[in-house]
Amino acid sequence: MEVAPERLWQQCKKALADRIPTQPYNTWIRPVELLEFSESADSPTLTLSVRDNFHKDWIDRHYGHLLKEAIEEISGDKAGVKYQIVKSKVTKQEPDLFSQLPESSAESTAPDEHKAAPSQERFGSKPSRSNVNGNSPLTVRRETVSSPIPRTLNPRYTFDSFIEADCNRLARSAGIAVANRPGETSFNPYLIYGKVGLGKTHLAHAIGNHIVENNPSLRVLYMTSEAFTNFFVHAIKQNTLTEFTQTFRLIDVLIVDDIQFFGGKEKTQEQFFHLFNDLHQRGKQIILCADRSPAEIAGIEERLLSRFRWGLSADVQPPDLETRIAILHNHAQRYGLMLSEDVIDFIAYNVKDNIRILEGAINRLLAIKQISKNRPIDLAFVQEALHEIIDTRMRKTVSADGIRDIVAESFDLDPDLLIGKSRKRPIVDARQVAMFFCKQLTQLSLEAIGRRFGGRDHSTVIHACRAVQARIDTDPGFQVQVELIGQRLQTRVPSV
C-alpha cells in the first residue's frame, strides 16, 4: 500500500464527508479514529474506534460500503475493516452524570417512536473551523476532553422534512430564527404548543439539528419532562445533586418536551426553575413543547409559568386537507412508495387531526407491501390494510380521480379527456359535472380541484359549478342525468 495508514484514513474521512450529509457525518464518522493497521498477504485491515456496539452496527450497516469504496479508491487496494469499542474519557471538571443513570432513564430522553435513534452519542472534541467547512481533517487537533452531555436529537427530523402551511407557519418561522441565532433573539424561551401529533417534537428536533449542523461546538440536549424528573430523582437517591446541577449548566441549548407533565411535581419545578434562570441569564437558548398553552397548564407554579411566557409562544394547529396530502406525498416519496392520488386522497380525507397517524399509515402500507409484493397498492388494498387506523364504521370514500372516472364513464368518454384541453361540448359538460361533484363530495379546495383537472385555476371550478347548477334548474333531462351520477357516487362516499 503506497499511502501511509494515518494519511489513508484521513483522506477516507474527507471522501466520506463529501458523500454523506453534514449532520450524519458529524454524528457517525467524524469521531472515528484509526487504531491499528495490519497488512497481510491476503489484504490489509484497518481497525477503527467506535463508542459502542450500536455505533459499530450503524456505521457497518449504513456506511460500510461507502467506507470500503473510499479505501479502495485512495489506496488502490481492497482492505478489510474491523471495529474496536473505545470509551470516551471525561475530565473531573465535567462529571459524567448521564452515564450513571439507569438505562431506562437514558432512553426516555429520546422520542418514544425512535428508540433506535443515536440517543447515547456523546460530544467529542471540538472541531477546528477548517473541518466544519469541509477542508482537510488533517488540521483537526485531537483532544481527550469530551462533554458528558448526550446527543439525543433524531437526525430524521429536519426543517426540510417539515411541511410548512398556515397551521404551523408562525411556529416554523420562529423556529428557524431561533436555530440561526440560538440565545440571541427575543424568542427565549421559545414555547411550541398544540395537540398531540401535530409536529411539535419534529419542529423541536429540527431546531436542534440545525443548530448542531451550523454550530457543532454547541451542546444541544433534547429530553422529555419525564426524563428530567428521572434524572433529578436519581441524583437525589445517589446524593449527586451537585453533579446534576453542574452537568445541566454545561448545556448551550436545552429542549424540553411535554412540560405539562411538570404539573404537581413541586421539587422538580423548583429545580427546573433555578436551571431555567441560570441558562437564561447566561444567554443560553431554551425551547419548550407542551400540549396546551401556558395559561392552560395546571399544577405549575406561577413563577415558572411567567418565565415560560417571557419569550414567544407559538401554536401548531391541525393541518388542512391540502397540507395532509402534501405530508403524505412527502413521507411516501421518502421511502420510495408510489401511491396514486386515490390512495392519498382516501388517507388524507379520513385522518384529519394527527400527523403522526398520517405517517403511521404510510409506514404500515410500506410494511404490508413488503409482505404482499405482488399485490398492487390500490384503493381496495389500502382500505383493507388501514382498517385499524381508519375507522371501519366509515363508508368507503371516493377521490377526485374516482369521481372523474365515474363521470367520464357516464358520459361514455375516456377519463383522460376531462383533464385535457379539448373544448368540445360533451367533454366540457362532463368536466364541469365532475368538478361540481368534487366540490360537493370532497374536502378539496377549489385550487386543488382545478389541479386535478389539468391544472385549471379556481375561477374555472367556480364557473363549472355555477354552470352545472344553472342547467339542473332549467334542463329536466340534464337534471336526471346528474342525479343518476350522484347516486352512483353516493354509494362510495361517507354519509354526512
C-alpha positions as CSV (number, residue, x, y, z in Angstrom):
1,M,0.0,0.0,0.0
2,E,1.6,3.3,-1.2
3,V,-0.4,5.6,1.1
4,A,0.6,5.9,4.8
5,P,-2.1,4.3,7.1
6,E,-2.9,7.5,9.0
7,R,-3.0,9.6,5.9
8,L,-5.1,7.0,4.2
9,W,-7.7,7.2,7.0
10,Q,-7.8,11.0,7.0
11,Q,-8.3,11.0,3.2
12,C,-11.1,8.4,3.6
13,K,-12.8,10.6,6.1
14,K,-12.6,13.6,3.7
15,A,-14.0,11.5,0.9
16,L,-16.9,10.3,3.2
17,A,-17.5,13.9,4.2
18,D,-18.2,14.7,0.5
19,R,-20.7,11.8,0.2
20,I,-22.5,11.9,3.5
21,P,-24.7,14.9,4.7
22,T,-23.0,17.0,7.3
23,Q,-25.2,16.0,10.3
24,P,-24.9,12.2,9.8
25,Y,-21.1,12.6,9.1
26,N,-20.5,14.6,12.3
27,T,-22.6,12.1,14.3
28,W,-21.2,8.8,13.0
29,I,-17.9,9.2,11.0
30,R,-16.1,12.2,12.4
31,P,-15.5,10.7,15.9
32,V,-14.0,7.5,14.4
33,E,-10.2,7.2,14.5
34,L,-7.7,4.7,13.1
35,L,-6.4,2.5,16.0
36,E,-4.4,-0.1,14.1
37,F,-3.3,-1.0,10.6
38,S,-2.2,-4.6,9.8
39,E,-1.0,-5.8,6.4
40,S,-1.2,-9.4,5.5
41,A,-0.7,-11.5,2.3
42,D,-4.5,-11.5,1.7
43,S,-5.5,-7.9,2.3
44,P,-4.7,-5.1,4.7
45,T,-7.1,-4.5,7.6
46,L,-8.0,-1.2,9.3
47,T,-9.1,-1.3,13.0
48,L,-11.3,1.7,13.7
49,S,-12.5,3.1,17.1
50,V,-16.3,3.2,17.9
51,R,-18.1,4.2,21.0
52,D,-20.2,1.1,21.4
53,N,-21.9,-1.8,19.6
54,F,-24.7,0.5,18.4
55,H,-22.2,2.9,16.8
56,K,-20.4,-0.1,15.1
57,D,-23.6,-1.6,13.8
58,W,-24.9,1.7,12.5
59,I,-21.7,2.5,10.6
60,D,-21.4,-1.0,9.2
61,R,-25.0,-1.1,8.0
62,H,-25.4,2.4,6.6
63,Y,-21.9,3.4,5.5
64,G,-19.8,0.2,5.3
65,H,-20.0,0.1,1.5
66,L,-19.0,3.7,1.2
67,L,-16.1,3.2,3.5
68,K,-14.7,0.3,1.6
69,E,-15.2,2.1,-1.7
70,A,-13.3,5.1,-0.4
71,I,-10.4,2.9,0.9
72,E,-10.1,1.2,-2.4
73,E,-10.2,4.4,-4.4
74,I,-7.5,6.1,-2.3
75,S,-5.2,3.1,-1.8
76,G,-5.8,1.2,-5.0
77,D,-6.3,-2.0,-2.9
78,K,-9.3,-3.6,-1.2
79,A,-9.0,-3.6,2.6
80,G,-10.9,-5.2,5.5
81,V,-12.4,-3.1,8.3
82,K,-12.6,-4.1,12.0
83,Y,-14.1,-2.1,14.8
84,Q,-12.9,-1.7,18.4
85,I,-15.0,-0.2,21.2
86,V,-13.2,2.7,22.9
87,K,-14.9,4.5,25.7
88,S,-14.6,8.3,25.7
89,K,-12.7,10.0,28.6
90,V,-14.3,12.6,30.8
91,T,-12.5,15.1,32.9
92,K,-13.1,15.6,36.6
93,Q,-14.4,19.1,36.0
94,E,-17.2,17.7,33.8
95,P,-18.9,14.9,35.8
96,D,-20.5,12.2,33.5
97,L,-23.8,12.2,35.4
98,F,-25.8,10.8,32.4
99,S,-23.7,7.6,32.2
100,Q,-24.6,6.9,35.9
101,L,-28.3,6.7,35.2
102,P,-30.3,3.6,34.7
103,E,-30.6,2.6,31.0
104,S,-34.4,3.2,31.1
105,S,-33.9,6.8,32.2
106,A,-31.4,7.5,29.5
107,E,-33.6,6.0,26.8
108,S,-36.6,8.1,27.9
109,T,-34.8,11.3,26.6
110,A,-35.4,10.1,23.0
111,P,-38.8,10.2,21.3
112,D,-40.8,7.0,22.0
113,E,-41.2,6.1,18.4
114,H,-37.5,6.3,17.7
115,K,-35.7,4.3,20.4
116,A,-33.1,3.3,17.9
117,A,-32.0,6.9,17.4
118,P,-28.5,7.7,18.4
119,S,-29.6,8.8,21.9
120,Q,-26.3,7.8,23.6
121,E,-23.9,9.6,21.4
122,R,-21.5,11.9,23.2
123,F,-20.0,15.2,22.1
124,G,-16.4,14.6,21.1
125,S,-13.6,17.1,20.8
126,K,-14.5,20.5,19.3
127,P,-13.6,20.5,15.6
128,S,-11.5,23.3,14.1
129,R,-13.2,25.7,11.8
130,S,-11.4,24.1,8.8
131,N,-13.1,20.8,9.5
132,V,-16.5,22.4,9.8
133,N,-16.1,24.0,6.4
134,G,-15.3,20.6,4.8
135,N,-11.5,21.1,4.4
136,S,-8.9,18.5,5.2
137,P,-9.5,16.8,8.6
138,L,-5.7,16.6,9.0
139,T,-5.8,20.1,10.5
140,V,-8.0,18.9,13.4
141,R,-6.2,18.9,16.7
142,R,-7.1,15.8,18.8
143,E,-8.3,16.4,22.3
144,T,-9.1,14.0,25.1
145,V,-11.8,16.1,26.8
146,S,-15.4,15.3,25.9
147,S,-18.6,16.6,27.3
148,P,-20.9,14.4,29.3
149,I,-24.0,15.8,27.5
150,P,-25.5,13.0,25.3
151,R,-26.8,14.0,21.9
152,T,-30.4,12.9,21.8
153,L,-31.6,14.6,18.6
154,N,-33.3,12.4,15.9
155,P,-31.5,13.2,12.6
156,R,-34.7,12.4,10.6
157,Y,-36.4,15.5,12.0
158,T,-35.3,18.5,10.0
159,F,-36.8,21.7,8.6
160,D,-36.6,20.2,5.1
161,S,-38.9,17.3,6.1
162,F,-41.3,19.6,8.0
163,I,-44.2,20.6,5.7
164,E,-44.9,24.3,6.1
165,A,-48.6,25.5,6.0
166,D,-50.9,28.1,7.5
167,C,-51.4,25.8,10.5
168,N,-47.7,26.0,11.5
169,R,-46.1,28.8,9.6
170,L,-45.5,31.1,12.7
171,A,-44.1,28.2,14.7
172,R,-41.7,27.1,11.9
173,S,-40.6,30.6,11.0
174,A,-39.8,31.4,14.7
175,G,-38.1,28.0,14.9
176,I,-35.8,28.9,12.0
177,A,-35.0,32.3,13.6
178,V,-34.0,30.5,16.9
179,A,-32.0,27.9,15.0
180,N,-30.0,30.5,13.2
181,R,-29.3,32.6,16.3
182,P,-29.7,30.5,19.4
183,G,-29.9,32.6,22.6
184,E,-29.7,35.8,20.6
185,T,-33.3,36.5,19.7
186,S,-36.2,37.7,21.8
187,F,-37.7,34.2,21.4
188,N,-36.1,32.8,24.6
189,P,-37.7,30.8,25.8
190,Y,-39.4,29.6,22.7
191,L,-42.5,27.5,23.6
192,I,-44.3,25.4,20.9
193,Y,-47.8,24.1,21.9
194,G,-50.6,22.2,20.2
195,K,-52.5,18.9,20.4
196,V,-50.8,15.5,20.1
197,G,-49.3,14.5,16.8
198,L,-49.2,17.9,15.1
199,G,-45.4,18.2,14.7
200,K,-44.2,19.9,17.9
201,T,-41.5,17.3,18.6
202,H,-40.5,17.3,14.9
203,L,-40.0,21.0,14.9
204,A,-38.1,21.0,18.2
205,H,-35.6,18.4,16.9
206,A,-35.3,20.3,13.6
207,I,-34.2,23.4,15.5
208,G,-31.7,21.3,17.5
209,N,-30.4,19.6,14.3
210,H,-30.0,22.9,12.5
211,I,-28.0,24.3,15.4
212,V,-25.7,21.3,15.7
213,E,-25.1,21.3,11.9
214,N,-24.1,25.0,11.9
215,N,-22.5,25.2,15.3
216,P,-21.0,21.8,16.1
217,S,-19.3,23.0,19.2
218,L,-22.6,23.9,20.9
219,R,-24.0,21.4,23.4
220,V,-27.7,20.7,22.5
221,L,-29.8,18.4,24.7
222,Y,-33.3,17.2,23.9
223,M,-35.3,15.5,26.7
224,T,-38.8,15.0,27.9
225,S,-40.0,16.4,31.2
226,E,-40.3,12.8,32.5
227,A,-36.6,12.2,31.7
228,F,-35.6,15.4,33.5
229,T,-37.6,14.3,36.6
230,N,-36.0,10.9,36.4
231,F,-32.5,12.5,36.3
232,F,-33.4,14.7,39.3
233,V,-34.8,11.8,41.4
234,H,-31.8,9.7,40.6
235,A,-29.5,12.5,41.7
236,I,-31.3,12.7,45.0
237,K,-31.1,9.0,45.6
238,Q,-27.4,8.9,44.7
239,N,-26.6,12.1,46.6
240,T,-25.2,13.7,43.4
241,L,-27.2,16.9,43.2
242,T,-24.1,19.0,42.8
243,E,-23.0,17.0,39.8
244,F,-26.6,17.1,38.5
245,T,-26.5,20.9,38.7
246,Q,-23.0,21.2,37.1
247,T,-23.9,18.9,34.3
248,F,-27.1,20.7,33.2
249,R,-25.3,24.1,33.3
250,L,-22.9,22.9,30.6
251,I,-25.8,23.0,28.1
252,D,-26.0,25.6,25.4
253,V,-29.4,24.7,24.0
254,L,-31.9,22.9,26.2
255,I,-35.0,21.4,24.6
256,V,-37.7,20.0,27.0
257,D,-40.8,18.2,25.6
258,D,-44.1,17.7,27.3
259,I,-43.6,20.3,30.0
260,Q,-47.3,20.0,31.1
261,F,-46.1,16.9,33.0
262,F,-44.2,19.1,35.4
263,G,-47.6,19.8,36.9
264,G,-47.8,18.8,40.6
265,K,-44.1,18.0,40.9
266,E,-43.1,20.8,43.2
267,K,-39.4,19.7,43.8
268,T,-38.8,19.1,40.1
269,Q,-40.4,22.5,39.3
270,E,-38.1,24.2,41.8
271,Q,-35.0,22.6,40.4
272,F,-36.1,23.4,36.8
273,F,-36.9,27.0,37.9
274,H,-33.3,27.5,39.1
275,L,-31.8,25.8,36.0
276,F,-34.0,28.0,33.7
277,N,-32.9,31.2,35.4
278,D,-29.2,30.2,35.2
279,L,-29.4,29.3,31.5
280,H,-31.5,32.2,30.5
281,Q,-29.2,34.7,32.4
282,R,-26.2,33.4,30.6
283,G,-27.9,33.7,27.2
284,K,-28.4,30.0,26.6
285,Q,-31.4,29.0,24.4
286,I,-34.4,27.3,26.0
287,I,-37.0,25.5,23.8
288,L,-40.1,24.0,25.3
289,C,-43.0,22.0,24.0
290,A,-46.5,21.4,25.5
291,D,-49.9,20.1,24.5
292,R,-51.6,23.3,25.6
293,S,-50.9,27.0,26.0
294,P,-49.1,28.2,29.2
295,A,-52.3,29.7,30.5
296,E,-54.0,26.2,30.4
297,I,-51.2,24.2,32.1
298,A,-52.4,23.2,35.5
299,G,-50.3,22.4,38.6
300,I,-47.3,24.6,37.7
301,E,-46.2,27.4,39.9
302,E,-46.9,30.9,38.7
303,R,-43.3,32.0,38.9
304,L,-42.4,29.2,36.4
305,L,-45.3,29.9,34.2
306,S,-44.4,33.5,34.0
307,R,-40.9,32.5,32.7
308,F,-42.5,30.3,30.1
309,R,-44.2,33.4,28.8
310,W,-41.1,35.5,28.7
311,G,-40.2,34.8,25.1
312,L,-42.5,33.6,22.3
313,S,-45.3,31.0,22.5
314,A,-46.4,29.7,19.0
315,D,-49.1,27.2,18.4
316,V,-49.5,24.5,15.8
317,Q,-53.0,23.7,14.5
318,P,-54.4,20.6,12.8
319,P,-53.4,20.6,9.1
320,D,-56.0,21.3,6.4
321,L,-56.6,18.7,3.6
322,E,-54.0,20.1,1.2
323,T,-51.4,20.0,4.0
324,R,-52.3,16.5,4.8
325,I,-51.9,15.5,1.2
326,A,-48.5,17.2,1.0
327,I,-47.4,15.4,4.1
328,L,-48.4,12.0,2.7
329,H,-46.7,12.7,-0.6
330,N,-43.5,13.7,1.2
331,H,-43.5,10.7,3.5
332,A,-44.3,8.3,0.8
333,Q,-41.6,9.6,-1.5
334,R,-39.0,9.5,1.2
335,Y,-39.5,5.7,1.4
336,G,-39.9,5.2,-2.3
337,L,-43.6,4.2,-2.0
338,M,-45.6,5.0,-5.1
339,L,-49.2,5.9,-4.3
340,S,-52.0,7.0,-6.5
341,E,-54.0,10.2,-5.9
342,D,-56.9,8.0,-5.0
343,V,-55.0,6.4,-2.2
344,I,-53.5,9.7,-1.0
345,D,-56.9,11.4,-1.0
346,F,-58.5,8.5,0.9
347,I,-56.0,8.6,3.7
348,A,-55.9,12.4,3.9
349,Y,-59.7,12.6,3.9
350,N,-60.1,10.2,6.8
351,V,-57.1,11.1,9.0
352,K,-57.7,14.7,10.0
353,D,-56.1,15.7,13.3
354,N,-52.9,13.8,13.8
355,I,-49.8,14.0,11.5
356,R,-48.3,11.1,13.4
357,I,-51.1,8.8,12.3
358,L,-50.8,10.0,8.7
359,E,-47.1,9.0,8.7
360,G,-48.0,5.8,10.6
361,A,-50.4,4.9,7.7
362,I,-47.6,5.2,5.2
363,N,-45.3,3.1,7.4
364,R,-48.0,0.4,7.7
365,L,-48.5,0.3,3.9
366,L,-44.8,0.1,3.4
367,A,-44.6,-2.9,5.8
368,I,-47.6,-4.7,4.2
369,K,-46.2,-4.1,0.7
370,Q,-43.0,-5.8,1.6
371,I,-45.0,-8.9,2.6
372,S,-47.5,-8.7,-0.3
373,K,-45.1,-7.9,-3.0
374,N,-47.3,-8.9,-6.0
375,R,-50.4,-7.1,-4.9
376,P,-50.9,-3.5,-6.2
377,I,-51.5,-0.7,-3.7
378,D,-54.8,0.3,-5.0
379,L,-57.7,1.9,-3.0
380,A,-59.2,-1.5,-2.1
381,F,-55.8,-2.7,-0.8
382,V,-55.4,0.5,1.3
383,Q,-58.9,0.3,2.8
384,E,-58.2,-3.2,3.9
385,A,-54.7,-2.5,5.2
386,L,-55.6,0.5,7.2
387,H,-58.8,-0.7,8.7
388,E,-57.3,-0.5,12.2
389,I,-56.1,3.1,11.7
390,I,-59.1,4.5,9.8
391,D,-62.5,3.9,11.5
392,T,-64.0,0.9,9.9
393,R,-67.5,2.3,10.6
394,M,-66.9,4.9,7.9
395,R,-68.1,4.0,4.4
396,K,-65.5,3.9,1.7
397,T,-64.7,7.3,0.2
398,V,-64.1,8.3,-3.4
399,S,-61.4,10.6,-4.6
400,A,-61.4,13.3,-7.2
401,D,-59.9,10.8,-9.6
402,G,-62.7,8.3,-8.8
403,I,-65.3,11.0,-9.4
404,R,-63.7,11.9,-12.7
405,D,-63.7,8.2,-13.8
406,I,-67.3,7.6,-12.9
407,V,-68.5,10.8,-14.6
408,A,-66.4,10.1,-17.7
409,E,-68.0,6.6,-17.9
410,S,-71.5,8.1,-17.5
411,F,-70.8,10.4,-20.5
412,D,-69.1,7.5,-22.4
413,L,-65.8,9.3,-22.5
414,D,-62.2,8.5,-21.8
415,P,-61.3,10.0,-18.4
416,D,-58.1,11.5,-19.8
417,L,-60.2,13.8,-22.0
418,L,-61.5,15.5,-18.8
419,I,-58.0,16.7,-17.9
420,G,-57.1,17.7,-21.4
421,K,-57.6,20.9,-23.3
422,S,-60.5,19.9,-25.5
423,R,-63.4,22.4,-25.6
424,K,-65.9,20.1,-27.3
425,R,-69.3,20.4,-25.8
426,P,-69.7,16.8,-24.4
427,I,-66.2,16.9,-22.9
428,V,-66.8,20.3,-21.3
429,D,-70.1,19.1,-19.9
430,A,-68.5,16.0,-18.3
431,R,-65.6,18.0,-17.0
432,Q,-67.9,20.6,-15.3
433,V,-70.1,17.8,-13.8
434,A,-67.0,16.1,-12.4
435,M,-65.8,19.4,-10.8
436,F,-69.3,20.0,-9.5
437,F,-69.3,16.7,-7.6
438,C,-65.7,17.1,-6.4
439,K,-66.8,20.3,-4.7
440,Q,-69.8,18.5,-3.2
441,L,-68.2,15.3,-2.1
442,T,-64.6,16.0,-1.2
443,Q,-62.9,18.5,1.1
444,L,-60.6,19.7,-1.7
445,S,-60.2,23.4,-2.1
446,L,-61.2,25.0,-5.4
447,E,-57.5,25.3,-6.3
448,A,-56.9,21.6,-5.5
449,I,-59.9,20.5,-7.7
450,G,-58.6,22.6,-10.6
451,R,-55.2,20.9,-10.3
452,R,-56.9,17.5,-10.7
453,F,-58.4,18.6,-14.0
454,G,-55.3,19.6,-15.9
455,G,-54.1,22.4,-13.8
456,R,-57.0,24.7,-14.2
457,D,-57.5,27.6,-11.7
458,H,-60.1,28.1,-9.1
459,S,-62.2,30.5,-11.2
460,T,-62.7,27.7,-13.8
461,V,-64.1,25.4,-11.0
462,I,-66.4,28.2,-9.8
463,H,-67.7,28.7,-13.3
464,A,-68.2,25.0,-13.8
465,C,-70.2,24.6,-10.6
466,R,-72.4,27.5,-11.4
467,A,-73.0,26.3,-15.0
468,V,-74.0,22.8,-13.8
469,Q,-76.4,24.2,-11.2
470,A,-77.9,26.5,-13.8
471,R,-78.6,23.6,-16.2
472,I,-80.0,21.5,-13.4
473,D,-82.5,24.3,-12.6
474,T,-83.6,24.7,-16.3
475,D,-83.0,21.3,-18.0
476,P,-85.0,18.4,-16.6
477,G,-83.1,15.8,-18.8
478,F,-79.8,17.1,-17.6
479,Q,-81.1,17.1,-14.0
480,V,-82.0,13.4,-14.2
481,Q,-78.6,12.6,-15.7
482,V,-76.7,14.4,-12.9
483,E,-78.9,12.7,-10.2
484,L,-78.1,9.2,-11.6
485,I,-74.4,10.0,-11.5
486,G,-74.8,11.3,-7.9
487,Q,-76.5,8.1,-6.9
488,R,-73.5,6.1,-8.2
489,L,-71.1,8.3,-6.4
490,Q,-73.0,8.3,-3.1
491,T,-72.5,4.5,-2.7
492,R,-68.8,5.2,-2.4
493,V,-68.6,8.3,-0.2
494,P,-69.2,8.7,3.6
495,S,-72.6,9.9,4.6
496,V,-72.7,13.2,6.5
